Amino acid sequence: MTFVTRFLLLFVSCLAVAHAQNYPSRPSRIIVGFVAGGPSDLVARMVAQGLSERMGQQFVVENRPGATGTIGAELVAKAPPDGYALYLASQTTHAVAPALLPKVNYDPIRDFVTIVRVAHNPLLIVTHPSLPVKSFKELVALARARPGEINFATGGIGSSPHMSMELIKSMTKINMVPVHYKGDGAAIIDLLGGHMQLFSASIGTLLPHARSGKLRGIAVTSLNRSAMAPEFPTLNESGLPGFEVLTWFGILAPAGTPQQIVNRLNSEILQVVAQPAAKDQLLKMGFEIVSNTPEQYAAFLREEHARWGKIVRELNLKAE
């Protein structure tokens, strides 16, 4: 290595250190791959507001919906690794979509650096009251008696609600038909109107409707009953031992982002969600806060990617 080469490497290294020490010196974006108003958007906006208050620069949420969240993910994967473009990831974008879609223009593991897994929550499975079932076992019995006649809504192909129902179909050997919407909001409207029969989504989103009687809650997808709604049994205790599907959200940055920036964002975000107001808001949405390091999130992401990729291939699911 020549003196000039060593000098240039040292110079670039010094610039990177100076950049990391001055971060953030301008506004940053948190990209969300789904429409505004959904759980991912709400979590991202909470994080963005908290970071803006704590770090002295604006963190702005930018919704880039489409292609099961992969449009937004690709945008961040190809952004400069300087901490000014972050992504609100989920199992949909980084575990399911890469196996479900014919092609995604990013590697969900190699093209990103993990910052922090923010929170997770179980799904609540609900039916329209006109469907003559009051338990999960009754739902399975009805679906077996009427194969292909029960429709279930999803907030989008490859979403946690969609994948949870496909997994249920596979484990119980029943035939129900998915109807995909562009977000949970539109699906809930049709479900409340009686145009759909079945739906699963974030427990915080559906709980008010279930408790009011407008919808009927029949089970949650966590291993243990939710502290938020202990009246609903788990699928684990309703005939599907070991069943667990959790919606999770985490923050990623482009691969190569300086570790100093990664560590600071991890610390700041954990402090944001630990604040009483933010913690209370997350709990009302049905989320549990996950305290973790970038390394722990990286290990978790690899596990989720392998798990859901295997399930998609075994069920032979394809994007429509």
BALOBA-1460 file (C-alpha; in Angstrom, 3 decimals):
// residues 320
<rec num="1" residu="m" x="0.000" y="0.000" z="0.000"/>
<rec num="2" residu="t" x="1.469" y="3.324" z="-1.066"/>
<rec num="3" residu="f" x="1.785" y="6.365" z="1.151"/>
<rec num="4" residu="v" x="-0.880" y="8.170" z="-0.914"/>
<rec num="5" residu="t" x="-3.321" y="5.274" z="-0.556"/>
<rec num="6" residu="r" x="-2.764" y="5.116" z="3.206"/>
<rec num="7" residu="f" x="-3.229" y="8.880" z="3.437"/>
<rec num="8" residu="l" x="-6.497" y="8.767" z="1.478"/>
<rec num="9" residu="l" x="-7.855" y="5.920" z="3.625"/>
<rec num="10" residu="l" x="-6.934" y="7.820" z="6.786"/>
<rec num="11" residu="f" x="-8.531" y="10.986" z="5.398"/>
<rec num="12" residu="v" x="-11.782" y="9.187" z="4.528"/>
<rec num="13" residu="s" x="-11.786" y="7.526" z="7.949"/>
<rec num="14" residu="c" x="-11.384" y="10.897" z="9.668"/>
<rec num="15" residu="l" x="-14.245" y="12.336" z="7.616"/>
<rec num="16" residu="a" x="-16.486" y="9.423" z="8.611"/>
<rec num="17" residu="v" x="-15.671" y="9.893" z="12.292"/>
<rec num="18" residu="a" x="-16.319" y="13.646" z="12.079"/>
<rec num="19" residu="h" x="-19.624" y="13.000" z="10.294"/>
<rec num="20" residu="a" x="-20.731" y="10.512" z="12.938"/>
<rec num="21" residu="q" x="-19.795" y="12.898" z="15.759"/>
<rec num="22" residu="n" x="-21.843" y="15.717" z="14.189"/>
<rec num="23" residu="y" x="-24.874" y="13.534" z="13.440"/>
<rec num="24" residu="p" x="-27.573" y="14.670" z="12.937"/>
<rec num="25" residu="s" x="-26.748" y="18.007" z="11.335"/>
<rec num="26" residu="r" x="-29.826" y="18.128" z="9.072"/>
<rec num="27" residu="p" x="-33.306" y="16.530" z="8.855"/>
<rec num="28" residu="s" x="-33.621" y="12.754" z="8.514"/>
<rec num="29" residu="r" x="-36.298" y="10.556" z="6.966"/>
<rec num="30" residu="i" x="-37.951" y="7.453" z="8.364"/>
<rec num="31" residu="i" x="-39.432" y="5.623" z="5.385"/>
<rec num="32" residu="v" x="-42.582" y="3.530" z="5.908"/>
<rec num="33" residu="g" x="-43.514" y="1.088" z="3.154"/>
<rec num="34" residu="f" x="-47.237" y="1.222" z="3.857"/>
<rec num="35" residu="v" x="-50.059" y="3.768" z="3.823"/>
<rec num="36" residu="a" x="-50.503" y="6.357" z="6.556"/>
<rec num="37" residu="g" x="-52.673" y="5.504" z="9.530"/>
<rec num="38" residu="g" x="-51.699" y="1.863" z="9.961"/>
<rec num="39" residu="p" x="-49.702" y="0.379" z="12.875"/>
<rec num="40" residu="s" x="-46.344" y="0.753" z="11.099"/>
<rec num="41" residu="d" x="-47.040" y="4.402" z="10.332"/>
<rec num="42" residu="l" x="-48.127" y="5.152" z="13.907"/>
<rec num="43" residu="v" x="-45.023" y="3.525" z="15.391"/>
<rec num="44" residu="a" x="-42.762" y="5.383" z="12.957"/>
<rec num="45" residu="r" x="-44.373" y="8.735" z="13.765"/>
<rec num="46" residu="m" x="-43.950" y="8.160" z="17.490"/>
<rec num="47" residu="v" x="-40.264" y="7.373" z="16.998"/>
<rec num="48" residu="a" x="-39.802" y="10.337" z="14.652"/>
<rec num="49" residu="q" x="-41.399" y="12.788" z="17.070"/>
<rec num="50" residu="g" x="-39.325" y="11.519" z="19.978"/>
<rec num="51" residu="l" x="-36.069" y="11.637" z="18.022"/>
<rec num="52" residu="s" x="-36.846" y="15.155" z="16.789"/>
<rec num="53" residu="e" x="-37.314" y="16.336" z="20.362"/>
<rec num="54" residu="r" x="-34.235" y="14.554" z="21.693"/>
<rec num="55" residu="m" x="-31.703" y="15.085" z="18.893"/>
<rec num="56" residu="g" x="-32.368" y="18.679" z="17.849"/>
<rec num="57" residu="q" x="-33.118" y="17.932" z="14.195"/>
<rec num="58" residu="q" x="-36.331" y="16.920" z="12.444"/>
<rec num="59" residu="f" x="-37.025" y="13.242" z="11.775"/>
<rec num="60" residu="v" x="-39.798" y="13.119" z="9.175"/>
<rec num="61" residu="v" x="-41.944" y="10.090" z="8.305"/>
<rec num="62" residu="e" x="-42.293" y="9.487" z="4.581"/>
<rec num="63" residu="n" x="-44.860" y="6.920" z="3.377"/>
<rec num="64" residu="r" x="-43.801" y="5.001" z="0.255"/>
<rec num="65" residu="p" x="-46.458" y="2.280" z="-0.034"/>
<rec num="66" residu="g" x="-46.492" y="-0.428" z="-2.681"/>
<rec num="67" residu="a" x="-45.240" y="-3.937" z="-3.504"/>
<rec num="68" residu="t" x="-45.750" y="-5.267" z="0.029"/>
<rec num="69" residu="g" x="-43.565" y="-2.559" z="1.515"/>
<rec num="70" residu="t" x="-40.596" y="-3.345" z="-0.696"/>
<rec num="71" residu="i" x="-40.603" y="-0.039" z="-2.604"/>
<rec num="72" residu="g" x="-39.737" y="1.858" z="0.562"/>
<rec num="73" residu="a" x="-37.222" y="-0.764" z="1.641"/>
<rec num="74" residu="e" x="-35.416" y="-0.582" z="-1.707"/>
<rec num="75" residu="l" x="-35.265" y="3.200" z="-1.428"/>
<rec num="76" residu="v" x="-33.429" y="2.984" z="1.897"/>
<rec num="77" residu="a" x="-31.208" y="0.088" z="0.820"/>
<rec num="78" residu="k" x="-29.832" y="2.286" z="-1.978"/>
<rec num="79" residu="a" x="-29.576" y="5.486" z="0.089"/>
<rec num="80" residu="p" x="-26.233" y="6.859" z="1.316"/>
<rec num="81" residu="p" x="-25.174" y="5.131" z="4.567"/>
<rec num="82" residu="d" x="-25.120" y="8.315" z="6.596"/>
<rec num="83" residu="g" x="-28.056" y="7.932" z="9.001"/>
<rec num="84" residu="y" x="-30.350" y="10.333" z="7.156"/>
<rec num="85" residu="a" x="-32.534" y="7.617" z="5.585"/>
<rec num="86" residu="l" x="-33.989" y="4.996" z="7.956"/>
<rec num="87" residu="y" x="-36.577" y="2.275" z="7.369"/>
<rec num="88" residu="l" x="-39.406" y="1.043" z="9.588"/>
<rec num="89" residu="a" x="-39.085" y="-2.682" z="8.880"/>
<rec num="90" residu="s" x="-41.395" y="-5.577" z="9.687"/>
<rec num="91" residu="q" x="-41.506" y="-9.317" z="9.056"/>
<rec num="92" residu="t" x="-43.509" y="-8.489" z="5.914"/>
<rec num="93" residu="t" x="-40.726" y="-6.481" z="4.286"/>
<rec num="94" residu="h" x="-37.724" y="-8.413" z="5.577"/>
<rec num="95" residu="a" x="-38.913" y="-11.982" z="6.097"/>
<rec num="96" residu="v" x="-41.983" y="-12.654" z="3.924"/>
<rec num="97" residu="a" x="-41.783" y="-10.445" z="0.817"/>
<rec num="98" residu="p" x="-38.305" y="-11.627" z="-0.307"/>
<rec num="99" residu="a" x="-39.683" y="-15.179" z="-0.535"/>
<rec num="100" residu="l" x="-43.188" y="-14.256" z="-1.714"/>
<rec num="101" residu="l" x="-42.389" y="-11.884" z="-4.576"/>
<rec num="102" residu="p" x="-40.677" y="-12.950" z="-7.817"/>
<rec num="103" residu="k" x="-37.949" y="-10.375" z="-7.182"/>
<rec num="104" residu="v" x="-37.062" y="-7.698" z="-4.660"/>
<rec num="105" residu="n" x="-34.307" y="-5.230" z="-5.453"/>
<rec num="106" residu="y" x="-32.504" y="-5.535" z="-2.144"/>
<rec num="107" residu="d" x="-31.047" y="-8.174" z="0.108"/>
<rec num="108" residu="p" x="-33.006" y="-8.014" z="3.388"/>
<rec num="109" residu="i" x="-29.958" y="-8.945" z="5.440"/>
<rec num="110" residu="r" x="-26.826" y="-7.723" z="3.630"/>
<rec num="111" residu="d" x="-28.172" y="-4.364" z="2.405"/>
<rec num="112" residu="f" x="-29.143" y="-3.089" z="5.860"/>
<rec num="113" residu="v" x="-27.712" y="-2.558" z="9.307"/>
<rec num="114" residu="t" x="-29.976" y="-3.209" z="12.277"/>
<rec num="115" residu="i" x="-30.557" y="-0.408" z="14.776"/>
<rec num="116" residu="v" x="-33.319" y="-1.527" z="17.135"/>
<rec num="117" residu="r" x="-36.450" y="-3.683" z="17.201"/>
<rec num="118" residu="v" x="-38.946" y="-1.228" z="18.615"/>
<rec num="119" residu="a" x="-42.007" y="-3.262" z="19.601"/>
<rec num="120" residu="h" x="-44.168" y="-6.280" z="18.846"/>
<rec num="121" residu="n" x="-47.764" y="-7.323" z="19.384"/>
<rec num="122" residu="p" x="-50.110" y="-10.241" z="18.789"/>
<rec num="123" residu="l" x="-52.951" y="-10.281" z="16.295"/>
<rec num="124" residu="l" x="-56.617" y="-10.636" z="17.236"/>
<rec num="125" residu="i" x="-58.777" y="-12.798" z="14.989"/>
<rec num="126" residu="v" x="-62.312" y="-11.432" z="14.612"/>
<rec num="127" residu="t" x="-65.423" y="-12.390" z="12.683"/>
<rec num="128" residu="h" x="-68.483" y="-10.460" z="11.601"/>
<rec num="129" residu="p" x="-71.355" y="-11.327" z="13.989"/>
<rec num="130" residu="s" x="-73.324" y="-12.815" z="11.093"/>
<rec num="131" residu="l" x="-70.819" y="-15.667" z="10.833"/>
<rec num="132" residu="p" x="-72.267" y="-18.404" z="13.078"/>
<rec num="133" residu="v" x="-69.149" y="-19.123" z="15.143"/>
<rec num="134" residu="k" x="-68.137" y="-18.109" z="18.654"/>
<rec num="135" residu="s" x="-64.796" y="-19.894" z="18.962"/>
<rec num="136" residu="f" x="-61.839" y="-20.885" z="16.836"/>
<rec num="137" residu="k" x="-62.858" y="-24.554" z="16.930"/>
<rec num="138" residu="e" x="-66.307" y="-23.612" z="15.629"/>
<rec num="139" residu="l" x="-64.679" y="-21.574" z="12.857"/>
<rec num="140" residu="v" x="-62.581" y="-24.559" z="11.774"/>
<rec num="141" residu="a" x="-65.638" y="-26.835" z="11.817"/>
<rec num="142" residu="l" x="-67.642" y="-24.372" z="9.706"/>
<rec num="143" residu="a" x="-64.807" y="-23.918" z="7.224"/>
<rec num="144" residu="r" x="-64.536" y="-27.678" z="6.799"/>
<rec num="145" residu="a" x="-68.273" y="-27.927" z="6.211"/>
<rec num="146" residu="r" x="-68.198" y="-25.013" z="3.729"/>
<rec num="147" residu="p" x="-64.822" y="-25.219" z="1.909"/>
<rec num="148" residu="g" x="-63.985" y="-22.125" z="-0.119"/>
<rec num="149" residu="e" x="-67.072" y="-20.238" z="1.059"/>
<rec num="150" residu="i" x="-65.548" y="-18.196" z="3.904"/>
<rec num="151" residu="n" x="-63.610" y="-15.079" z="2.911"/>
<rec num="152" residu="f" x="-60.991" y="-13.452" z="5.099"/>
<rec num="153" residu="a" x="-59.709" y="-9.913" z="4.626"/>
<rec num="154" residu="t" x="-56.045" y="-8.937" z="4.846"/>
<rec num="155" residu="g" x="-54.309" y="-5.580" z="5.011"/>
<rec num="156" residu="g" x="-52.148" y="-6.665" z="2.067"/>
<rec num="157" residu="i" x="-50.562" y="-9.749" z="0.594"/>
<rec num="158" residu="g" x="-47.646" y="-10.966" z="2.698"/>
<rec num="159" residu="s" x="-48.744" y="-8.966" z="5.742"/>
<rec num="160" residu="s" x="-48.758" y="-10.562" z="9.202"/>
<rec num="161" residu="p" x="-52.575" y="-10.957" z="9.130"/>
<rec num="162" residu="h" x="-52.354" y="-12.644" z="5.734"/>
<rec num="163" residu="m" x="-49.523" y="-14.962" z="6.725"/>
<rec num="164" residu="s" x="-51.143" y="-15.884" z="10.042"/>
<rec num="165" residu="m" x="-54.320" y="-16.984" z="8.242"/>
<rec num="166" residu="e" x="-52.366" y="-18.923" z="5.607"/>
<rec num="167" residu="l" x="-50.502" y="-20.707" z="8.391"/>
<rec num="168" residu="i" x="-53.817" y="-21.493" z="10.110"/>
<rec num="169" residu="k" x="-55.231" y="-22.856" z="6.850"/>
<rec num="170" residu="s" x="-52.204" y="-25.102" z="6.417"/>
<rec num="171" residu="m" x="-52.215" y="-26.415" z="9.990"/>
<rec num="172" residu="t" x="-55.983" y="-27.108" z="10.072"/>
<rec num="173" residu="k" x="-56.346" y="-28.246" z="6.431"/>
<rec num="174" residu="i" x="-59.210" y="-25.833" z="5.758"/>
<rec num="175" residu="n" x="-59.947" y="-23.800" z="2.625"/>
<rec num="176" residu="m" x="-60.727" y="-20.113" z="3.089"/>
<rec num="177" residu="v" x="-60.296" y="-17.373" z="0.490"/>
<rec num="178" residu="p" x="-58.084" y="-14.282" z="1.078"/>
<rec num="179" residu="v" x="-59.224" y="-10.856" z="-0.109"/>
<rec num="180" residu="h" x="-56.375" y="-8.347" z="-0.051"/>
<rec num="181" residu="y" x="-56.889" y="-4.665" z="0.754"/>
<rec num="182" residu="k" x="-54.500" y="-1.718" z="0.647"/>
<rec num="183" residu="g" x="-54.189" y="-1.400" z="4.407"/>
<rec num="184" residu="d" x="-56.072" y="-2.484" z="7.509"/>
<rec num="185" residu="g" x="-58.434" y="0.503" z="7.487"/>
<rec num="186" residu="a" x="-60.206" y="-0.451" z="4.260"/>
<rec num="187" residu="a" x="-60.452" y="-4.082" z="5.372"/>
<rec num="188" residu="i" x="-62.033" y="-3.117" z="8.700"/>
<rec num="189" residu="i" x="-64.626" y="-0.918" z="6.963"/>
<rec num="190" residu="d" x="-65.777" y="-3.817" z="4.772"/>
<rec num="191" residu="l" x="-65.727" y="-6.217" z="7.716"/>
<rec num="192" residu="l" x="-67.889" y="-3.901" z="9.817"/>
<rec num="193" residu="g" x="-70.250" y="-3.570" z="6.855"/>
<rec num="194" residu="g" x="-70.642" y="-7.325" z="6.590"/>
<rec num="195" residu="h" x="-68.894" y="-7.573" z="3.216"/>
<rec num="196" residu="m" x="-66.112" y="-9.702" z="4.766"/>
<rec num="197" residu="q" x="-66.499" y="-12.504" z="7.257"/>
<rec num="198" residu="l" x="-63.113" y="-12.829" z="8.937"/>
<rec num="199" residu="f" x="-60.045" y="-10.716" z="9.671"/>
<rec num="200" residu="s" x="-56.967" y="-10.626" z="11.872"/>
<rec num="201" residu="a" x="-54.963" y="-7.526" z="12.728"/>
<rec num="202" residu="s" x="-53.183" y="-5.767" z="15.562"/>
<rec num="203" residu="i" x="-55.014" y="-6.371" z="18.808"/>
<rec num="204" residu="g" x="-55.062" y="-2.658" z="19.618"/>
<rec num="205" residu="t" x="-56.734" y="-1.892" z="16.290"/>
<rec num="206" residu="l" x="-59.533" y="-4.453" z="16.598"/>
<rec num="207" residu="l" x="-60.139" y="-4.551" z="20.351"/>
<rec num="208" residu="p" x="-62.588" y="-1.595" z="20.507"/>
<rec num="209" residu="h" x="-64.749" y="-3.201" z="17.807"/>
<rec num="210" residu="a" x="-64.616" y="-6.604" z="19.501"/>
<rec num="211" residu="r" x="-65.559" y="-5.235" z="22.908"/>
<rec num="212" residu="s" x="-68.393" y="-3.129" z="21.477"/>
<rec num="213" residu="g" x="-69.947" y="-6.187" z="19.868"/>
<rec num="214" residu="k" x="-69.596" y="-4.870" z="16.318"/>
<rec num="215" residu="l" x="-67.136" y="-7.703" z="15.699"/>
<rec num="216" residu="r" x="-66.614" y="-10.982" z="17.514"/>
<rec num="217" residu="g" x="-63.120" y="-11.765" z="18.843"/>
<rec num="218" residu="i" x="-62.297" y="-15.455" z="18.849"/>
<rec num="219" residu="a" x="-58.531" y="-15.829" z="19.469"/>
<rec num="220" residu="v" x="-55.141" y="-14.130" z="19.691"/>
<rec num="221" residu="t" x="-51.977" y="-15.284" z="17.947"/>
<rec num="222" residu="s" x="-49.503" y="-15.013" z="20.842"/>
<rec num="223" residu="l" x="-48.371" y="-18.042" z="22.836"/>
<rec num="224" residu="n" x="-49.864" y="-16.603" z="26.014"/>
<rec num="225" residu="r" x="-53.003" y="-14.540" z="26.528"/>
<rec num="226" residu="s" x="-52.622" y="-10.824" z="26.035"/>
<rec num="227" residu="a" x="-52.460" y="-8.737" z="29.208"/>
<rec num="228" residu="m" x="-54.397" y="-6.136" z="27.244"/>
<rec num="229" residu="a" x="-57.293" y="-8.506" z="26.461"/>
<rec num="230" residu="p" x="-57.084" y="-11.648" z="28.600"/>
<rec num="231" residu="e" x="-60.676" y="-12.598" z="27.768"/>
<rec num="232" residu="f" x="-59.606" y="-13.954" z="24.380"/>
<rec num="233" residu="p" x="-58.003" y="-17.432" z="24.247"/>
<rec num="234" residu="t" x="-54.849" y="-18.101" z="22.260"/>
<rec num="235" residu="l" x="-54.660" y="-20.339" z="19.217"/>
<rec num="236" residu="n" x="-52.089" y="-22.250" z="21.259"/>
<rec num="237" residu="e" x="-54.874" y="-23.287" z="23.647"/>
<rec num="238" residu="s" x="-57.555" y="-23.554" z="20.945"/>
<rec num="239" residu="g" x="-56.217" y="-26.535" z="19.068"/>
<rec num="240" residu="l" x="-52.962" y="-25.293" z="17.495"/>
<rec num="241" residu="p" x="-50.196" y="-26.090" z="20.026"/>
<rec num="242" residu="g" x="-47.150" y="-23.840" z="19.719"/>
<rec num="243" residu="f" x="-48.785" y="-21.403" z="17.307"/>
<rec num="244" residu="e" x="-47.319" y="-17.903" z="17.527"/>
<rec num="245" residu="v" x="-47.371" y="-14.977" z="15.114"/>
<rec num="246" residu="l" x="-46.336" y="-11.527" z="16.319"/>
<rec num="247" residu="t" x="-46.287" y="-8.296" z="14.375"/>
<rec num="248" residu="w" x="-42.948" y="-6.566" z="14.961"/>
<rec num="249" residu="f" x="-41.430" y="-3.282" z="13.861"/>
<rec num="250" residu="g" x="-37.791" y="-2.257" z="13.878"/>
<rec num="251" residu="i" x="-35.549" y="0.479" z="12.536"/>
<rec num="252" residu="l" x="-32.916" y="-0.253" z="9.879"/>
<rec num="253" residu="a" x="-30.365" y="1.869" z="8.036"/>
<rec num="254" residu="p" x="-28.366" y="1.222" z="4.851"/>
<rec num="255" residu="a" x="-25.445" y="-1.153" z="5.213"/>
<rec num="256" residu="g" x="-22.244" y="0.710" z="5.967"/>
<rec num="257" residu="t" x="-23.829" y="3.272" z="8.276"/>
<rec num="258" residu="p" x="-21.178" y="4.181" z="10.899"/>
<rec num="259" residu="q" x="-21.465" y="2.146" z="14.090"/>
<rec num="260" residu="q" x="-21.351" y="5.328" z="16.168"/>
<rec num="261" residu="i" x="-24.577" y="6.514" z="14.494"/>
<rec num="262" residu="v" x="-26.176" y="3.084" z="14.855"/>
<rec num="263" residu="n" x="-25.390" y="2.925" z="18.563"/>
<rec num="264" residu="r" x="-26.637" y="6.436" z="19.219"/>
<rec num="265" residu="l" x="-29.926" y="5.837" z="17.384"/>
<rec num="266" residu="n" x="-30.403" y="2.598" z="19.309"/>
<rec num="267" residu="s" x="-29.942" y="4.391" z="22.630"/>
<rec num="268" residu="e" x="-32.122" y="7.371" z="21.679"/>
<rec num="269" residu="i" x="-35.007" y="5.263" z="20.320"/>
<rec num="270" residu="l" x="-35.055" y="3.032" z="23.388"/>
<rec num="271" residu="q" x="-35.269" y="6.158" z="25.531"/>
<rec num="272" residu="v" x="-38.061" y="7.546" z="23.328"/>
<rec num="273" residu="v" x="-40.297" y="4.470" z="23.735"/>
<rec num="274" residu="a" x="-39.507" y="4.247" z="27.450"/>
<rec num="275" residu="q" x="-41.064" y="7.658" z="28.095"/>
<rec num="276" residu="p" x="-44.379" y="7.288" z="29.971"/>
<rec num="277" residu="a" x="-46.481" y="8.947" z="27.244"/>
<rec num="278" residu="a" x="-44.966" y="6.879" z="24.438"/>
<rec num="279" residu="k" x="-45.065" y="3.685" z="26.477"/>
<rec num="280" residu="d" x="-48.717" y="4.266" z="27.327"/>
<rec num="281" residu="q" x="-49.573" y="4.927" z="23.689"/>
<rec num="282" residu="l" x="-47.836" y="1.741" z="22.554"/>
<rec num="283" residu="l" x="-49.592" y="-0.307" z="25.232"/>
<rec num="284" residu="k" x="-52.961" y="1.087" z="24.144"/>
<rec num="285" residu="m" x="-52.141" y="-0.092" z="20.634"/>
<rec num="286" residu="g" x="-51.387" y="-3.542" z="22.023"/>
<rec num="287" residu="f" x="-47.611" y="-3.319" z="21.616"/>
<rec num="288" residu="e" x="-44.940" y="-4.541" z="23.977"/>
<rec num="289" residu="i" x="-41.641" y="-2.652" z="23.989"/>
<rec num="290" residu="v" x="-38.564" y="-4.696" z="23.124"/>
<rec num="291" residu="s" x="-35.309" y="-3.567" z="24.740"/>
<rec num="292" residu="n" x="-32.476" y="-4.857" z="22.525"/>
<rec num="293" residu="t" x="-29.083" y="-4.079" z="21.036"/>
<rec num="294" residu="p" x="-28.310" y="-3.785" z="17.304"/>
<rec num="295" residu="e" x="-26.628" y="-7.190" z="17.510"/>
<rec num="296" residu="q" x="-29.666" y="-8.812" z="19.139"/>
<rec num="297" residu="y" x="-31.936" y="-7.321" z="16.508"/>
<rec num="298" residu="a" x="-29.625" y="-8.624" z="13.769"/>
<rec num="299" residu="a" x="-29.830" y="-12.173" z="15.150"/>
<rec num="300" residu="f" x="-33.622" y="-11.904" z="15.441"/>
<rec num="301" residu="l" x="-33.926" y="-10.604" z="11.871"/>
<rec num="302" residu="r" x="-31.919" y="-13.531" z="10.508"/>
<rec num="303" residu="e" x="-34.163" y="-15.964" z="12.394"/>
<rec num="304" residu="e" x="-37.365" y="-14.340" z="11.121"/>
<rec num="305" residu="h" x="-36.049" y="-14.263" z="7.557"/>
<rec num="306" residu="a" x="-35.270" y="-17.981" z="7.667"/>
<rec num="307" residu="r" x="-38.532" y="-18.915" z="9.431"/>
<rec num="308" residu="w" x="-40.964" y="-17.069" z="7.162"/>
<rec num="309" residu="g" x="-39.057" y="-17.853" z="3.987"/>
<rec num="310" residu="k" x="-39.395" y="-21.544" z="4.827"/>
<rec num="311" residu="i" x="-43.140" y="-21.180" z="5.514"/>
<rec num="312" residu="v" x="-43.767" y="-19.298" z="2.244"/>
<rec num="313" residu="r" x="-41.938" y="-21.986" z="0.267"/>
<rec num="314" residu="e" x="-43.643" y="-24.867" z="2.070"/>
<rec num="315" residu="l" x="-47.093" y="-23.350" z="1.463"/>
<rec num="316" residu="n" x="-46.113" y="-22.527" z="-2.143"/>
<rec num="317" residu="l" x="-47.448" y="-18.983" z="-1.747"/>
<rec num="318" residu="k" x="-46.975" y="-16.542" z="-4.598"/>
<rec num="319" residu="a" x="-47.756" y="-12.858" z="-4.959"/>
<rec num="320" residu="e" x="-50.728" y="-12.244" z="-7.191"/>
